[in-house]
């Protein structure tokens, strides 16, 4: 072993070139890599060869091998250039195999006794496997640490860019899209998902799953999410063309969802998010908090609720004693549907699955108790929408 290791010293450059040529031949991604990665590979292989030659010559315990600094640096460079860990591991398997062939040739040229050749071959095979296993541990650890650091940096840059957009700062659309890995020049529907669990509850995974479910249901071509606290997740679903607004409820156990209306470009990205936030504000004022609320269904209430107490006072003033009745919810829902159906008693009755006269009776009860004479007046419409969501005297301002 010592004699072959000594002879290897005269062939280190030849062995290094053979190993690296084989790697580049079997790993096209390495062959096409930047020149600095090629240089790093040369340094890494040379360092391994020198270390392994010395350890084999002295027959040092292979499991105590410490990875050469050059090898760790090359692994870190692979991570920085975006190469998958599979490339790193395959490079070591290929390199190990090529080294073994080179070593075996030197050994075969020196040893004539077939029994001795078999014994030394088996011993060095086991030795080199244990060396590679030991050396790879710190190399992989450093690679993974660098990937994690880069991922955190990319996430930090992306989140900083998102916040710039949401603040209304001037941004380069192309550069901002690259940083957040989401196209800002298309159509966007912003959403907010949150949990009202206690502060001590960790709902990170539930939020991620809920966000993925919402993205699936909104059916865009791309998506973007960003944590906004322990129990809140911001998100956007993008598409090249305008899509219809959400027409169905999105219900996810234990979560609340609010969705803004579709908007185009950077302004639409920001506006849809703001609308989702306004819908969330209205939802949190309601008792109980709804599982789903789209901005289009609460836009009036959202605008009026800029002054919550003022909005409640307005609804109380317009609707009067109706709000004290046990059947207030049913009456308000009927009038709201009547308004949405263009003041058509027939269409409202169909939507509510009741008789036309029932709708007319309920609408009349509300109008008679209110300060309005017209069942379709703007004041009555606004008061009904506010009262349906934030009943005066019910719930708390959050």
MOQUI-V288951 format. One line per field, one symbol per residue. ss: DSSP state (h for helix, s for strand, l for the rest). psi: psi as a letter, one per 30 degrees, with the letter a starting at -180 (. if undefined). burial: + if it has 24 or more other ideal C-beta (glycine too) atoms within 12 Angstrom, else -. A space follows every 50 residues. Layout:
ss = ???
psi = ???
burial = ???
//
This chain:
ss = lhhhhhhhhhhhhhhhhhhhhhhhhhlhhhhlllhhhhhhhhhhhhhhhh hhhhhhhhlllhhhllllhhhhhhhhhhhhllllhhhhhhhhhhhhhhhh hhhhhhhhhhlllhhhhhhhhhhhhhhhhhhhhhhhhhhhhhhhhhhhhh hhhhhhhhhhhhhhhhhlllllhhhhhhhhllllllssssssssllllll lllhhhhhhhhhhhhhhhlllssssssllllsssssssslllllllllll lllllsssslllsshhhhhhhhhhhhhhhhhhhhhllllllssshhhlhh hhhhlllhhhhhhhhhhhhhhhhhlllhhhhhhhhhhhhhllllhhhhhh hhlllhhhhhhhhhhhhhhllllllllhhhhhhhhhhhhlllllllll
psi = eeeeeeeeffgeeeeeeeeeeeeeefieeeegllefeeeeeeeeeeeeee eeeeeeefhkjffgkkkkeeeeeeeeeeefggklfeeeeeeeeeeeeeee eeeeeeeefekejeeeeeeeeeeeeeeeeeeeeeefefeeeeeeeeeeee eeeeeeeeeeeeeeeffglkljeeeeeeefhkkfgakkjklkklkgllff kjgeeeeeeeeeeeeeefhafllklkkglfgkkklkkllflklllkglkj kkkflkkkkllklkaeeeeeeeeeeeeeeeeeeffljlklfkkkeffgee eeefgejeeeeeeeeeeefbfefflfgeeeeeeeeeeeefghgjeeeeee efhllefeeeeeeeeeeeflgkfkfgleeeeeeeeeeeeikkfkalk.
burial = +--++-++---+--++-+++-+++--+--+--+---++-+++++++++++ ++++++-----+--+-++-++++++++++++-+---+++-++++++-+++ -+++-++------------++--++-++++++-+++--++-++--++--- -------+--++-+++----+-+--++-++-+++-++++++++++----- --+--++--++-+++-++-+-+++++++--+++++++++---+--+---+ -+--++++++++++++-+++++++++++++++++++--++-+++++++++ ++-++--+--++-+++++++-++----+--+++++++++-----+--+-- -+------++-++-+++-++-+--++--++++++++++++++------
//
